[in-house]
Amino acid sequence: MPLEVQELLHDLSWRRLVIFLLNVVVVGYLLKHQLAARTFSDKGSAQT
């Protein structure tokens, strides 16, 4: 994402901004599910 931020600062346009925001949403979604899966697997191993 740092390259995208640099491109946004260099040449700001609505298209680039929308693409960047969509990428942020996707990364947030993936992190949320990764953390949820890790928490679920940690709880499962603690009960055994």
N, CA and C atoms as a LAMMPS dump frame, in Angstrom:
ITEM: TIMESTEP
0
ITEM: NUMBER OF ATOMS
144
ITEM: BOX BOUNDS ff ff ff
-5.0000000000000000e+02 5.0000000000000000e+02
-5.0000000000000000e+02 5.0000000000000000e+02
-5.0000000000000000e+02 5.0000000000000000e+02
ITEM: ATOMS id mol type element x y z
1 1 1 N 0.798 -1.209 0
2 1 2 C 0 0 0
3 1 3 C 0.84 1.274 0
4 2 1 N 2.069 1.259 0.493
5 2 2 C 2.838 2.508 0.468
6 2 3 C 2.988 3.089 -0.939
7 3 1 N 3.128 2.236 -1.944
8 3 2 C 3.235 2.733 -3.316
9 3 3 C 1.939 3.421 -3.736
10 4 1 N 0.826 2.868 -3.327
11 4 2 C -0.46 3.48 -3.669
12 4 3 C -0.61 4.838 -2.997
13 5 1 N -0.15 4.952 -1.76
14 5 2 C -0.223 6.237 -1.061
15 5 3 C 0.647 7.26 -1.778
16 6 1 N 1.833 6.848 -2.188
17 6 2 C 2.728 7.751 -2.916
18 6 3 C 2.078 8.205 -4.224
19 7 1 N 1.436 7.287 -4.932
20 7 2 C 0.76 7.654 -6.178
21 7 3 C -0.399 8.605 -5.919
22 8 1 N -1.126 8.384 -4.817
23 8 2 C -2.226 9.283 -4.479
24 8 3 C -1.716 10.692 -4.208
25 9 1 N -0.619 10.788 -3.478
26 9 2 C -0.075 12.103 -3.16
27 9 3 C 0.478 12.796 -4.4
28 10 1 N 1.011 12.013 -5.319
29 10 2 C 1.6 12.581 -6.532
30 10 3 C 0.529 13.035 -7.526
31 11 1 N -0.488 12.22 -7.717
32 11 2 C -1.511 12.523 -8.719
33 11 3 C -2.872 12.089 -8.188
34 12 1 N -3.487 12.956 -7.402
35 12 2 C -4.768 12.631 -6.781
36 12 3 C -5.889 12.696 -7.816
37 13 1 N -6.663 11.605 -7.875
38 13 2 C -7.849 11.588 -8.729
39 13 3 C -8.904 10.737 -8.021
40 14 1 N -10.15 10.922 -8.414
41 14 2 C -11.237 10.168 -7.786
42 14 3 C -11.061 8.672 -8.015
43 15 1 N -10.638 8.318 -9.206
44 15 2 C -10.464 6.9 -9.537
45 15 3 C -9.414 6.25 -8.641
46 16 1 N -8.28 6.897 -8.486
47 16 2 C -7.219 6.35 -7.631
48 16 3 C -7.671 6.279 -6.174
49 17 1 N -8.405 7.299 -5.732
50 17 2 C -8.883 7.325 -4.356
51 17 3 C -9.868 6.187 -4.096
52 18 1 N -10.778 5.946 -5.018
53 18 2 C -11.751 4.863 -4.867
54 18 3 C -11.05 3.508 -4.853
55 19 1 N -10.094 3.31 -5.74
56 19 2 C -9.354 2.044 -5.773
57 19 3 C -8.592 1.843 -4.473
58 20 1 N -7.968 2.895 -3.968
59 20 2 C -7.235 2.802 -2.708
60 20 3 C -8.173 2.437 -1.559
61 21 1 N -9.32 3.097 -1.487
62 21 2 C -10.27 2.812 -0.408
63 21 3 C -10.809 1.386 -0.502
64 22 1 N -11.05 0.908 -1.707
65 22 2 C -11.485 -0.481 -1.873
66 22 3 C -10.405 -1.452 -1.394
67 23 1 N -9.158 -1.151 -1.69
68 23 2 C -8.061 -1.995 -1.226
69 23 3 C -7.965 -1.993 0.295
70 24 1 N -8.182 -0.845 0.918
71 24 2 C -8.159 -0.765 2.379
72 24 3 C -9.279 -1.62 2.966
73 25 1 N -10.453 -1.569 2.357
74 25 2 C -11.579 -2.38 2.831
75 25 3 C -11.26 -3.869 2.699
76 26 1 N -10.681 -4.28 1.59
77 26 2 C -10.336 -5.69 1.381
78 26 3 C -9.304 -6.147 2.401
79 27 1 N -8.28 -5.348 2.639
80 27 2 C -7.254 -5.712 3.624
81 27 3 C -7.872 -5.807 5.015
82 28 1 N -8.738 -4.878 5.366
83 28 2 C -9.416 -4.93 6.658
84 28 3 C -10.266 -6.179 6.802
85 29 1 N -10.986 -6.534 5.757
86 29 2 C -11.816 -7.741 5.756
87 29 3 C -10.958 -8.989 5.961
88 30 1 N -9.853 -9.075 5.23
89 30 2 C -8.977 -10.241 5.351
90 30 3 C -8.347 -10.325 6.737
91 31 1 N -7.921 -9.197 7.279
92 31 2 C -7.341 -9.199 8.624
93 31 3 C -8.365 -9.617 9.669
94 32 1 N -9.587 -9.123 9.528
95 32 2 C -10.647 -9.471 10.475
96 32 3 C -10.88 -10.977 10.482
97 33 1 N -10.973 -11.573 9.312
98 33 2 C -11.223 -13.006 9.23
99 33 3 C -10.014 -13.824 9.655
100 34 1 N -8.828 -13.331 9.389
101 34 2 C -7.616 -14.028 9.826
102 34 3 C -7.529 -14.024 11.349
103 35 1 N -7.813 -12.885 11.967
104 35 2 C -7.776 -12.804 13.427
105 35 3 C -8.886 -13.638 14.054
106 36 1 N -10.055 -13.655 13.431
107 36 2 C -11.158 -14.464 13.949
108 36 3 C -10.814 -15.944 13.868
109 37 1 N -10.196 -16.372 12.786
110 37 2 C -9.808 -17.777 12.64
111 37 3 C -8.734 -18.136 13.652
112 38 1 N -7.805 -17.239 13.889
113 38 2 C -6.742 -17.492 14.864
114 38 3 C -7.327 -17.581 16.274
115 39 1 N -8.255 -16.681 16.613
116 39 2 C -8.889 -16.699 17.93
117 39 3 C -9.69 -17.979 18.11
118 40 1 N -10.412 -18.389 17.064
119 40 2 C -11.208 -19.614 17.133
120 40 3 C -10.307 -20.824 17.345
121 41 1 N -9.195 -20.901 16.635
122 41 2 C -8.299 -22.05 16.782
123 41 3 C -7.603 -22.023 18.136
124 42 1 N -7.32 -20.853 18.681
125 42 2 C -6.719 -20.758 20.012
126 42 3 C -7.689 -21.24 21.082
127 43 1 N -8.958 -20.888 20.955
128 43 2 C -9.96 -21.328 21.928
129 43 3 C -10.148 -22.838 21.851
130 44 1 N -10.127 -23.389 20.659
131 44 2 C -10.301 -24.83 20.488
132 44 3 C -9.159 -25.612 21.093
133 45 1 N -7.936 -25.128 20.963
134 45 2 C -6.79 -25.852 21.512
135 45 3 C -6.7 -25.68 23.018
136 46 1 N -7.271 -24.619 23.576
137 46 2 C -7.219 -24.403 25.021
138 46 3 C -8.178 -25.334 25.752
139 47 1 N -9.221 -25.793 25.079
140 47 2 C -10.212 -26.639 25.727
141 47 3 C -9.79 -28.09 25.777
142 48 1 N -8.815 -28.503 25.021
143 48 2 C -8.43 -29.914 24.994
144 48 3 C -7.47 -30.252 26.085
